[in-house]
Amino acid sequence: MEGFMKISFNRASGAVALAASVFAAASLVAGGAMAQESEGIVVYNAQHESLGREWIDAFTKATGIKVTMRQGSDMQLANQIVQEGDASPADVFLTENSPAMTLVDSAGLFAPVDKETLDQVPEQYRPSDGMWTGIAARSTVFAYDKTKLTEDKLPKSLLDLADPAWKGRWGASPAGADFQAIVSALLELKGEEATAAWLKALKENSTPCKGNSVAMKAVNAGEVEGAVIYHYYWFGDQAKTGENSKNVALHYFKNQDPGAFVSISGGGVLKSSQHAKEAQAFLKFVTGQPGQGVLKNGTSYEYAIGKDATSNNKLVPLADLNAPKVDAAKLNSKKVTELMTAAGII
């Protein structure tokens, strides 16, 4: 693992070197970027490693600020940050989904996001408390076997999959943070009783898969007729060989259905950061045009959510998804875990 890039000062040069360093740190490189004199920051990255690396490399190239990336999963890193508390070496935390951000936020470990950064993201793509912000998004979809199902036979709502008629016909990856974020939205939108009932039906009706990619492959192979996943797994496979998605099409529930939930990937600056200025600059970069441009032009196929940002033109526009409105600050991973455990799913 890379360490921090340390700046040492020669005692002999004393105040001259110190003054030069302070001046450099305060200066801005061309284009209004941060100064190149910096100790660097540590990013705990629970986003896909390739996307995290794209953001980091672009940021370092633009600003000269070095970044050490530590990779892990949403809840793994969120729980690690909570355990580390004020002693965490992390400066920035990035996630795939928002419940992990809520966990860290509820522990009081985030610093408020700079207003200039918040202003770059529409309100529907960031939590109401302003302690972290959305950085990207992904849409819930029903990936189905187009050789077996026609549009008129698709579920009208995510809740329809609880019908005994769907028993053994669909799959999901319930153990992962991706699916648990969807259940978090269901809980917020429909309440505990409806969520518990749906989870009971999930246990009885669905085939568990180890990951969204595996679920999509199961659909493609004819093992199940459909699966609840996020949209970008299909687009990513199609952009490569398409071998795992050639028989698969995507159904968007729309109509503000829980199955149309758009999950926000989050980014926040740790309150304990010793490099707050550089950490805030990184978050501003990711949510600004350079970082959102990585989403448009890169290979992640996740949605850009910044103001005036455009997503990859192969994606169904966010505005056309008719997603339900959910305050990301209210998505509760702990309660969801309790409900899913009670249902015997995890």
N, C-alpha and C positions, 0 to 999 in steps of 0.2 A: 504494500500500500504506500502510495506516495505520502511524504510528510509535508509539513508546511515549508514554504520558502522563507527562510528567516533573513532579516536584514540586520547585519551587525555594524556597530559603530566603533571605530578606532578611537580609543581614549585620546590618542595624541592629536587627532584632528578636532576633538572636542566640539565646541559650539559651532564651528564652521560646518562640520558634517551634519550635525543635528539640524541646524538651520536650513541646510540644503535639502535635507530629507523632508522637513516640515513643508518647505516651499513646494517640493515635488508632489507631496501628498495632496496639497491644496490645489494644484494646477489641474487643468483639464486638457486631455488630448483633443485633437481635431474632431469636430462633430459633437462635442459636449460629453464625451465619455469620461470615465474615471481616470485618475492619474495612474501611471504604471508602477509607481513605488508603492508596494503593498505587501503585507505578510501573507496574503492569500486567505481563502475561506474554505470551510469544510461543508460540503453538501451531502446530507443524508438523502439518497435518491431511491424512492420506491416506485418511481415511474419506470417504464421500460428502459433498460440500460442504454440502448442505442439512442433513444430520444434524449435522455439525460445528458449523454455525451455530446450530442449535437449542440444542445443549448450551451453547455459548458465550454466547448471548443470555440463556438462563435463569440461567447462573452469574453473569453480570455484574449482572443484575437482582436476584439474591438477595444478592450480596455487595458490589457496587459496584466490584469489581476489573475493570479494563479488560483486554481480550484482543485481541491482534493475531493473525489467522489467516493462515497461509501454506499454500496448497493445492498438493497434488501427489499422485503415485502412491506406493504402498508402497515399492518398491525405489528409486525416484528419490530420495525424501526420506531413506530409510535410508542410501543411499550418500552423500548430501550430508552427513548428520550425521557419518558416519565420516570423510569428508574434512575437515570443519570441526573435528572433535575437540573439544578443550577450548575452542576459540574459537567454538563454535556459538552463535548468538543464540537458539536454541530453548530453551524451558523445559520444554515438554511435547511428546511425540510420540504421535500417535494413528494407528492403521492399520486397514485393512479385515481383514487376515489376519496371522497370527502370525510367519511366516518373517522378515519385515522387522524385527520386534521382536528376534528371535533374532540377527540380524546386528548390530544395535546393541549388544545385550547382550553378545555374544561379543567385541566391541571394548572392553568395560569402560566404556561411556559412560553407563550408567544409575546413578542413585542408588537405594538400596533404597526400596521403596514403604512408606509408613507402615503399621504393623501395623493400625491402625483401618480403613484402607482395604482391606487384604488380608482382614480379617475380614468385610468386606461381600460377598466373592465366594467361592462354594464352590470347593474345591480343584480340582475337575475343569475349572474355567474360568479357571485361571491357572497359570503355570509353576511348577515346583517350587522354583526359586531365589529367588522373591520379588522379583525386580528389576523386574518390570513386572506388569501384571494384565490380565485380560480385562475388556472394557467392554461387549461385545455379542457376538452369535454368529449364524452363518448355517449352514443345513443344505445339504449336497450333495443334489441330486435328479436324477432322470432325467425331463426334460420330454418328453412324447411326444404324437404326433398321435392324438388319441382317435377320429378318423374312420378311422384305418388300423389301429391296434393295440388289441387287447383285453388285459385284465390277464394272461390266461394266456400271452400271447405276449411279455411284457416280460422283460428280463434279470433273473435272480434275484440277480446280483451285478454289481458294477462290472467285475469281471474277465471276465465273460461277453462283454463288448463286444469282447474280443480275438478271439473266434471268427470265422472267415472268413464265417460266415453273416450277420454284421452289416456286412460290407464295403459301404461307400457308403451306409449307412442312418442313420448318426448323426453329430452334429457336436459341436464343442467350441471353446472359445477358449483354446488352449494358450499363447499368448504372454502372457496377463495373469497378474497376481499371484493372482487368484482360483483359476485352474486349477492353478497351480504349488503352491498351498497343499494342494490335494487330492492332487497327486502326492507332496508331502512326507509326507503322512499315509500314503499307500500304501507309500512307502519305509520308514517307521518300522514299519509293521504287517507288511509282507511281505518286506522285505529288498531288496537291490540287484538280485539276479538276476531276481526276479519282476517288479520294477518296470521293469527294462530290457526285458524281454520284452513287458510290457504296452505300453510306450511304442513299441516297434517295431510292434506291432499297431495302436496309435493312428495312427501315421504311414500305415499301409497301409489302415486301415478307415474313418477318420473324415474329415469335411469340416471344414477349419479355418474359423473365423468370427472376426471382429474384435469381440469382446466378447460377454458373456452375453446381452445384449438382442438382438443380431444372431442369435445361435444360436437363441434362442426364436422370433424372427420367422421363421427358416428352417423351423422345425418347423411353425409356424402356417400358413405358405405352402405346405406340402407338399413342400418341397425336400429335407428329410430326415425320417425317422420319429421321431427322438428326439435329445436333446442333453443333455450333462452340464452343469448350471448350478447356481447357488444359488437357493434357494426364493423369495427376496423379489422377484426380477424378475417372476415370475408374479403375485404378490400385488399388487405395485405397479401393474402394468398392468391387472389386474382392477379395482382401486380407481378407475382413471381411466375409459377408454372400453372397455377389453378388446379393442380392435381387433387387438392383436398377440398375443393369447393365447386367442382365442375357440375355437380348435380344439385347444387344448393342455390337458393334464392333467398332474399331477405324480405320479411314482412314487417312493416312499420305500423304499430298499433294506432298512433296519433290520437286525436280526440281527447287529449289530456288524460289518457288512460295511464295507470301505474306502469303499464308495459311500454309507455312512450317516455319513461323517465330518462333524463339526460344527466349522467353522473359527471360531476366536476372534479377534475384533477386539481389538487391544491398546492399552494406554495406559501410558506411562512418563514419569518425570521425569528430565531430563538431569542428570548429576552436576555439570556445569559451570554449571547455572542460578544466576543471581544473585538469583533470587526464589523460592528453594526452598519457603518457607512457603506462598506463594500458589499455586505449581505443585502442591504436594501437596494443597492445598485443592481445586484444580480436579479432580484425579483422584478425590478422595474424593467430590466432588459428583456426578461422572459415574457412579460406581459405586454411589452411594447412591440412596435413593428418588426424589429429584428428577430425577436424570439417567436412571435406569431408567424413570421415568414418561414421559419423552420417547419412549422406545422403545415403550411400551405405547400411548400416545395419539397419537403422531405418524404420519408417513406413510412411515417407512423400512421397516416390516415386518421389521425384524431382531429377533432374540430378546433379551429382557432376561435377564441372567444373575446379577444380584445376589441375595443371600439374601432370600427372601420376596418377590422381585419377580415380577410377572406380565407376560407378554407379551401382545401384541395377541390378542384372543380368536378371531381368524380363523385363527391359526396352529395347526398340529399341535403339541401340547404337547411341550416338550423331552424330558420323561420318557418319552414314547411313541415317540421316534425310535430308541431302542435303539442309540445311536451307539457306535462303538469308543472305548476309552479311550486317549488319546494325550497324552503330556506335551508341552505346547506348547513347552517349552524345548528339545526335541530335534528340532523340525522344522527341516530344513536346506535353505535355499534354494540355497546354493552347489552342493551335491551334486546337487540336482534339476536345476539349470541345466546342469550338466555332462552328466547323463544325457540330458536332453532335446536338448541340442546334439548329442550322439553319435548320437541317434536321428534327427537331421535334422528335428526339429520346430520348433526355434527357432534 
